[in-house]
């Protein structure tokens, strides 16, 4: 018996011909002026859209999003001589990039910090292998290669041209097999966005805030049909912006859109906190789909295991649990017991907490004063966290346990056992890789910070190739259409290793900007 697919095949009918035929009929009915619209029936995007008769503004390269990827793309496109505008729907620039923890994964840097600090070896292959393994091999290898190869150069570029200052430390983050996590001076992503903004503005790129993209213009589904421009809403004003060379999407992920994330990962209901800014709602992915773009791995959504338990905020104290495992911190539950290897990847750490149940909320990271400078933090940041009540401090482990309300005898045993593991070089409970850089918890003062998972990063998104070009549902490049950063999928696989995101965004932003500027 023939299936519907067999019948279509035997009749010589392809998906492409059906799609193009439907569009051609609609376009004819509209006098040939209809824009491509593949949105699902009944959605806000499914309304009839007609191409503008005239353009209100014309630019060479139009970029959506002012985070790491958008600013890096703007800097490179403008440097290459293109007339560039960066659009931001929010009243302030930077998005999630400005509020991230300031980490950047690179297997080397021009300062050779890892070597100077005697923190072992690393290589492009090691970074590549870690990223693939961390993503359960769902990553697209050629995209991972671009990330790994471009990360050191992009970090050096931000230091050289943007004045970026990084701390004289390199940390080992969960899932990484080497010390490659660099941190900016203040441990905030704003250090990077400021450096990138300076480069972009130096070459003439213009940034426009409060500019919401409401449509992507593309005439039809033919492979040769390029993206033409954008419909923009600025307050009550609607204007159409032409992109003579290219449109670059750098609009981030969709962690704040509860419906969208539940469509792909039903478990992530509204009860979950979220580390993201309010604008991380993913509509640009839907608009790109409406003009034929393909997506992949949309169900891969990451939780940050160490967010502030009540609000889900990724504040400076929430960075300590991520930075300190390579220096000997431990994660404990309310019973005073470890529940996971502190060097496990984020998804493992997050679900180790969630699977213990809400009654175990929050868990804690326990660290010592001696670890603070080694992870690149300062006495000032420690004091600020204490003042806010985010850190709890004590001179002994027993007193610390009492202050956070967990059994002191149990926590003391947990700490003593872990100290012995460091001395013996083997973690008998969770098989954590032990290194000489780890300190025992044997000298106070000691500190604890509360933590609990919150929705953090969407690994899936638009399908791109190594040139950052957006790919359509048939596997072809959509001309003059690029994407970089969290809006694009395929780089991280099922799980993103911490500090890979900043590098991903900056590296692919640069690639997109350079290639967009080459378009005719």
C-alpha positions as CSV (number, residue, x, y, z in Angstrom):
1,X,0.0,0.0,0.0
2,X,1.4,3.4,-1.0
3,X,1.9,6.0,1.7
4,X,1.0,9.6,1.1
5,X,4.7,10.3,0.8
6,X,5.1,7.5,-1.8
7,X,2.2,8.9,-3.8
8,X,3.7,12.4,-3.9
9,X,7.1,10.9,-4.9
10,X,5.6,8.8,-7.6
11,X,3.7,11.8,-9.0
12,X,6.9,13.8,-9.1
13,X,5.8,16.2,-6.5
14,X,8.4,17.5,-4.0
15,X,7.9,19.5,-0.8
16,X,9.7,22.4,-2.6
17,X,7.4,22.4,-5.6
18,X,4.3,22.3,-3.3
19,X,5.6,25.2,-1.3
20,X,6.7,27.3,-4.2
21,X,3.4,26.6,-6.0
22,X,1.3,27.7,-3.0
23,X,3.4,30.9,-2.7
24,X,3.1,31.5,-6.4
25,X,-0.7,31.3,-6.3
26,X,-0.9,33.6,-3.3
27,X,1.6,36.0,-4.9
28,X,-0.4,36.1,-8.1
29,X,-3.5,36.9,-6.1
30,X,-1.7,39.8,-4.5
31,X,-0.4,41.1,-7.7
32,X,3.1,39.6,-7.2
33,X,3.8,41.7,-4.1
34,X,3.4,39.1,-1.3
35,X,6.3,38.4,1.0
36,X,7.2,34.8,1.9
37,X,5.1,33.7,4.9
38,X,5.5,30.1,6.2
39,X,4.0,30.9,9.6
40,X,1.5,28.4,11.1
41,X,-2.1,29.2,10.4
42,X,-3.8,31.1,13.3
43,X,-0.6,32.6,14.6
44,X,0.1,36.4,14.8
45,X,2.8,35.8,12.1
46,X,0.3,34.2,9.7
47,X,-1.3,37.5,8.6
48,X,-0.9,38.5,4.9
49,X,2.3,40.5,4.6
50,X,3.0,42.5,1.4
51,X,6.4,43.8,0.4
52,X,6.9,47.5,1.1
53,X,6.5,49.8,-1.9
54,X,9.4,51.9,-0.6
55,X,12.1,51.7,2.0
56,X,12.3,54.2,4.8
57,X,15.9,53.5,5.5
58,X,18.7,51.7,3.6
59,X,21.8,50.2,5.2
60,X,24.4,47.7,4.0
61,X,24.2,45.4,7.0
62,X,21.4,45.4,9.5
63,X,22.0,43.5,12.8
64,X,19.3,42.5,15.3
65,X,20.6,42.3,18.9
66,X,23.3,44.2,20.9
67,X,24.9,41.4,22.8
68,X,28.2,39.7,22.3
69,X,27.3,38.4,18.8
70,X,25.6,41.5,17.5
71,X,28.3,43.8,18.6
72,X,31.1,41.6,17.3
73,X,29.3,41.3,13.9
74,X,28.9,45.1,13.8
75,X,32.5,45.7,14.6
76,X,33.7,43.4,11.8
77,X,31.2,44.5,9.2
78,X,31.8,48.2,9.8
79,X,35.6,47.7,9.8
80,X,35.2,46.1,6.3
81,X,33.6,49.4,5.1
82,X,29.9,48.5,5.4
83,X,27.3,51.0,6.6
84,X,26.0,49.2,9.7
85,X,23.1,49.6,12.1
86,X,22.4,47.4,15.2
87,X,18.8,47.2,16.3
88,X,17.8,46.6,20.0
89,X,14.2,46.2,21.1
90,X,15.0,46.9,24.7
91,X,15.6,50.4,26.1
92,X,19.2,49.5,27.1
93,X,21.8,47.6,25.1
94,X,23.5,44.3,25.8
95,X,20.7,41.8,26.7
96,X,21.9,38.7,28.5
97,X,25.5,39.4,27.5
98,X,25.8,42.3,30.0
99,X,24.5,40.2,32.9
100,X,26.5,37.0,32.3
101,X,29.3,35.9,34.7
102,X,32.2,37.2,32.6
103,X,33.6,33.8,31.7
104,X,35.3,33.1,28.3
105,X,36.6,29.7,27.2
106,X,39.9,29.8,25.2
107,X,42.6,27.1,25.2
108,X,45.2,29.8,25.1
109,X,45.6,33.6,25.1
110,X,48.3,36.1,24.3
111,X,49.2,36.5,28.0
112,X,49.8,32.7,28.3
113,X,48.2,32.8,31.7
114,X,47.7,29.0,32.0
115,X,51.4,28.4,31.5
116,X,52.4,31.2,33.8
117,X,50.2,29.9,36.5
118,X,51.4,26.3,36.0
119,X,47.9,24.9,35.5
120,X,48.7,22.1,33.1
121,X,48.3,21.6,29.4
122,X,45.5,22.4,26.9
123,X,45.1,22.4,23.1
124,X,42.6,23.0,20.4
125,X,41.9,19.3,20.2
126,X,41.3,19.1,23.9
127,X,38.8,22.0,23.8
128,X,37.1,20.5,20.8
129,X,36.8,17.1,22.3
130,X,35.5,18.5,25.6
131,X,32.8,20.5,23.8
132,X,31.6,17.5,21.8
133,X,31.6,15.2,24.8
134,X,29.8,17.9,26.9
135,X,27.1,18.1,24.2
136,X,26.7,14.3,24.0
137,X,28.0,14.5,20.5
138,X,24.9,16.2,19.2
139,X,27.1,19.2,18.2
140,X,27.8,19.9,14.6
141,X,31.6,19.3,14.5
142,X,32.4,21.9,11.9
143,X,30.7,24.6,14.1
144,X,32.6,23.4,17.2
145,X,35.9,23.7,15.2
146,X,35.1,27.3,14.3
147,X,34.4,28.1,18.0
148,X,37.6,26.4,19.2
149,X,39.9,27.9,16.5
150,X,38.5,31.4,16.8
151,X,38.2,31.7,20.6
152,X,41.8,32.8,21.4
153,X,42.1,35.2,18.5
154,X,38.8,36.8,19.4
155,X,39.8,37.2,23.1
156,X,43.1,38.8,22.1
157,X,41.2,41.1,19.6
158,X,38.9,42.4,22.4
159,X,42.0,43.1,24.6
160,X,43.9,44.8,21.8
161,X,41.2,46.8,20.1
162,X,38.5,47.1,22.8
163,X,40.6,47.6,25.9
164,X,39.2,44.4,27.6
165,X,40.9,43.6,30.9
166,X,40.9,40.1,32.1
167,X,41.9,38.7,35.5
168,X,45.2,37.1,36.0
169,X,43.6,33.7,36.6
170,X,42.4,30.8,34.6
171,X,39.7,28.4,36.1
172,X,38.5,24.9,35.3
173,X,34.8,24.8,34.9
174,X,32.5,21.8,35.0
175,X,32.8,19.5,32.0
176,X,36.1,21.0,30.9
177,X,39.2,18.8,31.2
178,X,41.6,21.8,31.4
179,X,42.0,25.2,33.0
180,X,40.7,27.4,30.2
181,X,38.0,29.6,31.7
182,X,39.2,33.3,31.5
183,X,37.3,35.9,33.5
184,X,37.0,39.7,32.8
185,X,38.1,42.2,35.4
186,X,34.7,42.6,37.1
187,X,33.3,39.1,36.4
188,X,30.5,40.7,34.4
189,X,29.7,40.3,30.7
190,X,29.4,44.1,30.4
191,X,33.3,44.2,30.3
192,X,33.0,42.4,27.0
193,X,30.1,44.3,25.6
194,X,31.8,47.6,26.4
195,X,35.0,46.4,24.6
196,X,32.9,45.3,21.6
197,X,30.8,48.5,21.5
198,X,34.0,50.6,21.5
199,X,35.3,48.7,18.5
200,X,32.0,48.8,16.6
201,X,31.5,52.5,17.2
202,X,35.2,53.2,16.3
203,X,34.4,51.9,12.8
204,X,31.1,53.8,12.5
205,X,28.4,51.2,13.4
206,X,25.3,52.9,14.7
207,X,23.1,51.5,17.5
208,X,19.4,52.2,17.8
209,X,17.5,51.2,20.9
210,X,13.7,50.7,21.4
211,X,13.5,49.2,17.9
212,X,11.4,46.0,17.7
213,X,11.6,43.9,14.6
214,X,8.1,42.8,13.5
215,X,8.9,41.1,10.2
216,X,11.6,39.8,8.0
217,X,11.2,40.6,4.3
218,X,11.9,37.9,1.7
219,X,10.0,37.7,-1.6
220,X,9.7,33.9,-2.1
221,X,11.0,30.4,-1.4
222,X,13.3,30.1,-4.4
223,X,16.9,29.4,-3.3
224,X,18.1,32.5,-5.1
225,X,15.6,34.8,-3.2
226,X,17.6,36.8,-0.6
227,X,16.4,38.4,2.6
228,X,15.6,42.0,1.7
229,X,15.2,43.8,5.0
230,X,13.1,44.3,8.1
231,X,9.9,45.8,9.3
232,X,10.6,47.8,12.5
233,X,8.4,49.2,15.2
234,X,9.7,52.3,17.1
235,X,7.0,53.4,19.5
236,X,4.0,54.1,17.3
237,X,6.1,54.4,14.2
238,X,6.5,51.5,11.8
239,X,9.2,51.7,9.2
240,X,10.8,49.4,6.6
241,X,14.6,49.0,6.6
242,X,16.4,47.7,3.6
243,X,19.6,45.6,4.0
244,X,21.6,45.9,0.7
245,X,24.2,43.3,1.8
246,X,22.8,41.2,4.6
247,X,20.6,40.8,7.7
248,X,22.3,39.3,10.8
249,X,20.3,37.8,13.6
250,X,22.0,38.0,16.9
251,X,18.9,38.2,19.0
252,X,19.6,35.5,21.6
253,X,17.5,32.6,22.9
254,X,14.0,32.1,24.2
255,X,14.4,31.1,27.9
256,X,11.9,33.8,29.0
257,X,9.1,32.6,26.7
258,X,7.5,30.0,28.9
259,X,5.1,28.7,26.1
260,X,7.9,28.4,23.6
261,X,10.2,26.6,25.9
262,X,7.4,24.3,27.1
263,X,6.5,23.5,23.4
264,X,10.0,21.9,23.1
265,X,10.7,20.9,26.7
266,X,7.3,20.5,28.6
267,X,9.0,20.0,32.0
268,X,10.2,23.6,32.1
269,X,7.0,25.1,33.3
270,X,6.5,28.7,34.6
271,X,7.4,27.6,38.1
272,X,11.1,27.5,37.1
273,X,13.0,30.7,37.7
274,X,15.1,32.1,34.8
275,X,18.4,33.9,34.8
276,X,17.7,35.8,31.6
277,X,16.7,39.3,31.0
278,X,13.0,40.0,30.1
279,X,13.6,40.3,26.4
280,X,14.8,36.8,25.8
281,X,11.6,35.7,24.1
282,X,12.7,34.1,20.8
283,X,10.4,35.8,18.4
284,X,13.2,36.3,15.8
285,X,13.5,32.5,15.6
286,X,9.8,32.4,14.7
287,X,10.1,35.2,12.1
288,X,13.1,33.4,10.5
289,X,11.1,30.2,10.3
290,X,8.3,32.2,8.6
291,X,10.7,33.0,5.8
292,X,11.9,29.4,5.4
293,X,14.7,29.1,8.0
294,X,15.3,25.7,9.5
295,X,15.8,25.1,13.2
296,X,17.4,22.2,15.1
297,X,17.7,20.9,18.7
298,X,15.1,23.3,20.1
299,X,14.4,20.9,23.0
300,X,18.0,21.3,24.4
301,X,17.5,23.9,27.1
302,X,20.0,24.3,29.9
303,X,19.5,25.1,33.6
304,X,22.1,27.1,35.6
305,X,22.6,25.0,38.7
306,X,23.9,27.8,40.9
307,X,21.4,30.6,40.6
308,X,20.0,32.6,43.6
309,X,17.3,30.2,44.9
310,X,14.4,32.7,45.3
311,X,14.7,34.8,42.2
312,X,16.9,32.8,39.8
313,X,19.3,35.7,39.5
314,X,22.8,35.1,38.2
315,X,24.5,37.6,40.5
316,X,28.2,37.7,41.4
317,X,27.9,35.3,44.3
318,X,26.2,32.8,41.9
319,X,29.5,32.8,39.9
320,X,31.5,31.5,42.8
321,X,30.1,27.9,42.6
322,X,30.9,27.8,38.9
323,X,34.4,29.2,39.3
324,X,35.6,27.4,42.4
325,X,35.4,23.6,41.6
326,X,38.9,23.6,40.1
327,X,40.2,25.1,43.4
328,X,38.5,22.6,45.8
329,X,35.0,23.8,46.8
330,X,32.3,21.3,47.5
331,X,28.5,21.2,46.9
332,X,26.4,19.9,49.8
333,X,22.7,19.4,50.5
334,X,20.7,20.2,53.6
335,X,21.9,17.0,55.2
336,X,25.5,18.2,54.9
337,X,26.4,15.7,52.2
338,X,27.9,16.0,48.8
339,X,25.5,14.9,46.0
340,X,27.5,15.2,42.8
341,X,31.1,15.7,41.5
342,X,31.7,19.4,41.5
343,X,33.4,19.2,38.1
344,X,30.4,17.6,36.5
345,X,28.7,19.5,33.6
346,X,25.8,21.8,34.3
347,X,22.9,19.5,33.4
348,X,24.3,16.8,35.7
349,X,24.7,19.2,38.6
350,X,21.2,20.8,38.0
351,X,19.3,17.5,37.9
352,X,21.3,16.1,40.8
353,X,19.6,18.9,42.8
354,X,16.2,18.7,41.3
355,X,16.0,14.9,41.7
356,X,16.5,15.3,45.5
357,X,13.2,17.2,45.6
358,X,12.0,20.6,46.6
359,X,12.5,19.8,50.3
360,X,16.3,19.9,49.6
361,X,16.1,23.4,48.2
362,X,18.5,25.1,48.5
363,X,21.9,23.4,48.2
364,X,25.1,25.1,49.1
365,X,28.6,25.6,47.8
366,X,31.2,25.6,50.6
367,X,34.6,27.3,50.0
368,X,37.4,29.0,51.9
369,X,38.9,32.5,52.0
370,X,42.1,31.1,50.5
371,X,40.2,30.1,47.3
372,X,38.8,33.5,46.6
373,X,41.8,35.2,45.0
374,X,42.7,32.0,43.1
375,X,39.3,32.1,41.3
376,X,39.9,35.7,40.4
377,X,37.5,37.1,42.9
378,X,38.2,39.9,45.4
379,X,37.7,40.7,49.1
380,X,35.4,43.5,47.9
381,X,33.1,41.1,46.1
382,X,33.2,38.7,49.1
383,X,32.3,41.6,51.4
384,X,29.5,42.7,49.1
385,X,28.0,39.2,49.1
386,X,28.2,39.0,52.9
387,X,26.5,42.4,53.2
388,X,23.7,41.3,50.9
389,X,23.3,38.0,52.8
390,X,24.2,35.9,49.9
391,X,27.3,34.5,51.6
392,X,27.4,33.1,55.1
393,X,30.8,33.1,56.8
394,X,32.3,31.4,59.9
395,X,35.7,30.5,61.3
396,X,35.0,26.8,61.6
397,X,33.0,24.3,59.5
398,X,30.9,23.5,62.6
399,X,29.9,27.1,63.1
400,X,29.2,27.5,59.3
401,X,26.9,24.4,59.4
402,X,24.9,25.9,62.3
403,X,24.5,29.2,60.6
404,X,23.0,27.6,57.4
405,X,21.0,25.1,59.3
406,X,22.6,21.8,58.4
407,X,24.0,19.1,60.8
408,X,27.4,20.2,61.9
409,X,28.8,16.6,62.5
410,X,27.8,15.5,59.0
411,X,29.3,18.6,57.3
412,X,32.5,18.1,59.2
413,X,32.7,14.5,58.1
414,X,32.0,15.5,54.5
415,X,34.7,18.1,54.6
416,X,37.2,15.8,56.2
417,X,36.5,13.0,53.7
418,X,36.9,15.5,50.8
419,X,40.2,16.7,52.2
420,X,41.4,13.1,52.4
421,X,40.4,12.6,48.7
422,X,42.5,15.6,47.7
423,X,45.4,14.2,49.6
424,X,45.0,10.7,48.1
425,X,44.3,12.0,44.6
426,X,41.1,10.0,44.3
427,X,37.4,10.9,45.0
428,X,36.0,7.7,46.4
429,X,32.4,9.0,46.2
430,X,31.9,10.8,42.9
431,X,35.2,10.1,41.0
432,X,35.9,13.8,40.6
433,X,39.2,14.5,38.8
434,X,41.6,15.7,41.4
435,X,44.3,18.3,40.6
436,X,47.2,19.8,42.6
437,X,45.5,23.2,42.2
438,X,42.7,22.2,44.6
439,X,42.9,23.3,48.2
440,X,41.7,21.4,51.2
441,X,39.0,23.0,53.4
442,X,41.3,22.9,56.4
443,X,41.8,26.6,57.2
444,X,39.1,29.2,57.8
445,X,37.4,31.4,57.4
446,X,34.9,29.3,55.5
447,X,31.9,30.5,53.5
448,X,28.7,29.0,52.0
449,X,26.5,30.3,49.2
450,X,22.9,29.0,48.5
451,X,22.0,27.8,45.0
452,X,19.3,26.2,43.0
453,X,18.8,25.6,39.2
454,X,17.1,28.2,36.9
455,X,16.4,28.2,33.2
456,X,19.5,29.6,31.6
457,X,20.4,28.9,27.9
458,X,18.7,27.5,24.8
459,X,21.2,25.4,22.9
460,X,18.9,24.9,19.9
461,X,18.0,27.6,17.3
462,X,18.4,28.4,13.7
463,X,20.5,26.1,11.6
464,X,23.7,27.7,10.3
465,X,26.8,26.6,8.5
466,X,30.4,27.4,9.4
467,X,30.1,30.7,7.6
468,X,27.2,31.7,9.9
469,X,24.8,31.6,7.0
470,X,21.2,30.6,7.8
471,X,20.1,27.4,6.2
472,X,16.5,26.8,4.9
473,X,14.3,23.8,5.5
474,X,15.6,22.1,2.3
475,X,19.3,22.4,3.4
476,X,20.1,25.4,1.2
477,X,21.6,28.7,2.2
478,X,19.2,31.6,2.4
479,X,21.0,34.4,0.6
480,X,22.1,37.4,2.6
481,X,20.9,36.0,5.9
482,X,23.2,35.2,8.8
483,X,22.8,34.3,12.5
484,X,25.2,34.1,15.4
485,X,25.1,33.4,19.1
486,X,22.3,31.9,21.1
487,X,19.8,32.4,18.3
488,X,21.7,29.7,16.4
489,X,21.8,26.0,17.2
490,X,24.2,23.2,16.7
491,X,27.3,24.5,18.4
492,X,26.8,23.1,21.9
493,X,24.7,20.0,21.4
494,X,22.6,18.8,24.2
495,X,24.5,20.7,26.9
496,X,26.6,23.8,26.8
497,X,29.9,23.9,28.7
498,X,30.1,27.0,30.9
499,X,32.2,29.9,29.4
500,X,31.8,28.4,25.9
501,X,28.8,30.8,25.2
502,X,30.7,34.0,25.3
503,X,33.4,32.6,22.9
504,X,30.6,31.2,20.7
505,X,28.9,34.5,20.4
506,X,32.0,36.6,19.8
507,X,33.6,34.2,17.3
508,X,30.5,33.5,15.2
509,X,29.5,37.2,15.4
510,X,32.9,38.1,13.8
511,X,32.4,35.4,11.2
512,X,28.9,36.7,10.4
513,X,30.1,40.3,10.2
514,X,33.0,39.6,8.0
515,X,31.0,37.5,5.5
516,X,28.0,39.9,5.5
517,X,30.4,42.7,4.5
518,X,31.6,40.7,1.5
519,X,28.1,40.4,0.1
520,X,27.4,42.4,-3.1
